[in-house]
């Protein structure tokens, strides 16, 4: 029974993640990526559906020094500490709308 619950939770997560990804890909500023969830203006994007997946998303961005974006549902922004988050990376909503610009690496 427990495995079935975990499977259902995963399928619910995948469906939400897939919906967010599909919406993001409709933006003309996003591109597919093999290494990241997608790219936004040529910077990496990781998807964080909710506060529970935020830390994993930030850990992925640490691989590039935090230069990139976290994508999430606009309705879930209240669950994030956006002030703290904005010091680490940029933030975009489900439509590819820029909520906070990302830091850009110095050349």
N, C-alpha and C positions, 0 to 999 in steps of 0.2 A: 504494500500500500504506500509506503514511504517513497519508494522509487517512482511510483506513478505520480505522486505529488511533485517531486523534484522535476520529473519530466514535464509536467504541465507548467510548472513555473518557468522552466527553460523555454518552452514553446511560447509562452506569453511574452517573455523577455525578447525572444527572437522576433516575434511578430512586431512588437513595438519598435525594436531596433531597426528592423527592415522598413517599417513605415517612415521612420525618421530619416533613414538613409535615402529612401526613394524621394522624399520631399526635398532633401538637400541636393540631390543630383539634378533636380529640375532647375536649380539656380545656374545662371550663366557664369558664375564665379567659381563653381566647383568642378573638380575633375576626379576621375577614378584614380586610385593609387594601389600599387601592389604592396607597398610597405605600410601604409596608413589606412584608416577607414576611408579617407578621401583627402583631396587637397583643396584649399581655398586660397586663391591668389598665389598659387605655387608654394604655400606653406602647409605643413601637415595638420590634419584634423583628426581628432579622436572623438568618438561619440560617448557621451555620458547621459544616459536616459534619466537618471535621478541621482540623488545624493549618495546612494549606495554604490554606484558605479563611478563616481567622480574620482576617488583616489586611484583606482586602476587607470583611468584615463590620464590623470596627471603623471602617474609613474611612466606611462608610455612616452609622454612628451618630455620627460626628464632626459630621455635618450638624445634629444636634440637641444638640450639646455633650456627647455621650456618655450622655445620659439615655435609657436603654432597656435592652434585654436581648439577649444572644447566646443562641441556642438550639443545643444540640448533643446528640449521643448521650452518655449517661452513661458508656458504655464507652470513650469517647475523651477523657475528662477528663484522663487521665494525660499526654496530649500537650500540654495547655495549661498555661501558668503561671497558675494560678487566682488566686494572690495578686496578681500584676501586673494580671491581667484585672479582678479585683474592685475595683481602684481606679478603673477606667474605666467599668464598666457592670455590670448585673446578669447573672445566668446562670440559665437554665432547662434542664431535661432534656427528653427526647423525649416525656414524658408530661405536660408542663406543670408539673412539680414545681419549686418554687423552690429553687435551690441557693445563690443569693446575691441579696439584694434590690438593686434598681437605685437609683441616686441619683435624687432627685426635684428638679426645678427649683424654686428659691425664687420665690414670687410677688411 
